[in-house]
Amino acid sequence: MDDTADAPPVHDAELDTTGLYCPEPIMLMHNKVRDMQREEVLKVIASDPATTRDVPKFCRFLGHELIHQRELDGCYEYFIRLG
């Protein structure tokens, strides 16, 4: 996983969970990945600091790869390659 300030990866879909708190961001991620295909990349934007713990666990549990993450202007961005 890359968490540097480099340009973020190209993504196939985006999910903005800004303003939502646990467990809503993860619930919405579950719904979004159902509509996607293996190897596609999902960009998730969140404002809840709990996502720094929850998103990596979500990926490990479901076999997805967290390929990039960063904090930017008080929000968190995650790029997840679906497994």
DOGULUM-322589 format. One record per residue (C-alpha): residue number from 0; z negated, x, y. Coordinates in steps of 0.001 Angstrom, whole numbers, plus 500000, padded with zeros to 6 digits. Example, Ala and Ser with C-alpha at 12.3 -4.5 7.8 and 13.67 -1.06 7.14 Angstrom:
<atoms>
{0 {492200 512300 495500}} {1 {492860 513670 498940}} 
</atoms>
This chain:
<atoms>
{0 {500000 500000 500000}} {1 {500896 501211 503437}} {2 {498642 500413 506386}} {3 {500178 502716 508965}} {4 {501651 501660 512293}} {5 {505187 502048 510920}} {6 {507641 499196 511199}} {7 {506640 496331 508907}} {8 {508758 495544 505840}} {9 {511539 493006 505851}} {10 {510233 489668 504603}} {11 {511734 486527 503074}} {12 {509155 484006 504309}} {13 {506334 483829 506820}} {14 {503034 481963 506812}} {15 {500935 481742 509987}} {16 {497303 480880 509243}} {17 {496010 481808 512694}} {18 {492971 479736 513631}} {19 {492133 478833 510033}} {20 {489087 480060 508136}} {21 {488248 480663 504498}} {22 {489331 479138 502179}} {23 {492304 477624 504044}} {24 {494456 480776 504432}} {25 {494292 481484 500692}} {26 {494966 477854 499783}} {27 {498066 477856 502004}} {28 {499195 481151 500460}} {29 {498957 479604 496983}} {30 {501175 476737 498116}} {31 {503697 479020 499833}} {32 {504202 481413 496903}} {33 {505006 478437 494644}} {34 {508184 477946 496684}} {35 {509199 481613 496454}} {36 {510813 483814 493816}} {37 {509585 486969 492108}} {38 {510157 490135 494220}} {39 {510426 488186 497483}} {40 {508166 489306 500319}} {41 {505793 486964 502136}} {42 {504437 487840 505573}} {43 {501030 486308 506276}} {44 {499459 486239 509740}} {45 {495737 485498 509918}} {46 {492905 485578 512422}} {47 {490034 485223 509931}} {48 {488435 488634 509235}} {49 {487560 487399 505718}} {50 {491246 487744 504834}} {51 {490793 491526 504776}} {52 {488784 490913 501608}} {53 {490478 487773 500301}} {54 {494159 488735 500522}} {55 {493832 491924 498407}} {56 {491819 489950 495812}} {57 {494466 487202 495834}} {58 {497147 489804 495131}} {59 {495247 491550 492340}} {60 {494286 488282 490655}} {61 {497821 486846 490700}} {62 {499754 490072 490066}} {63 {501327 490386 493513}} {64 {501669 493656 495434}} {65 {500173 494061 498892}} {66 {502816 496387 500300}} {67 {501734 496581 503950}} {68 {498878 495412 506109}} {69 {497797 496002 509656}} {70 {495606 494638 512420}} {71 {497507 493833 515577}} {72 {496159 492212 518749}} {73 {493155 490654 516993}} {74 {495237 489272 514119}} {75 {495887 490567 510650}} {76 {499334 490880 509092}} {77 {499921 491159 505361}} {78 {503167 491708 503499}} {79 {503019 490644 499874}} {80 {505715 491262 497240}} {81 {505507 488527 494650}} {82 {504968 489610 491087}} 
</atoms>
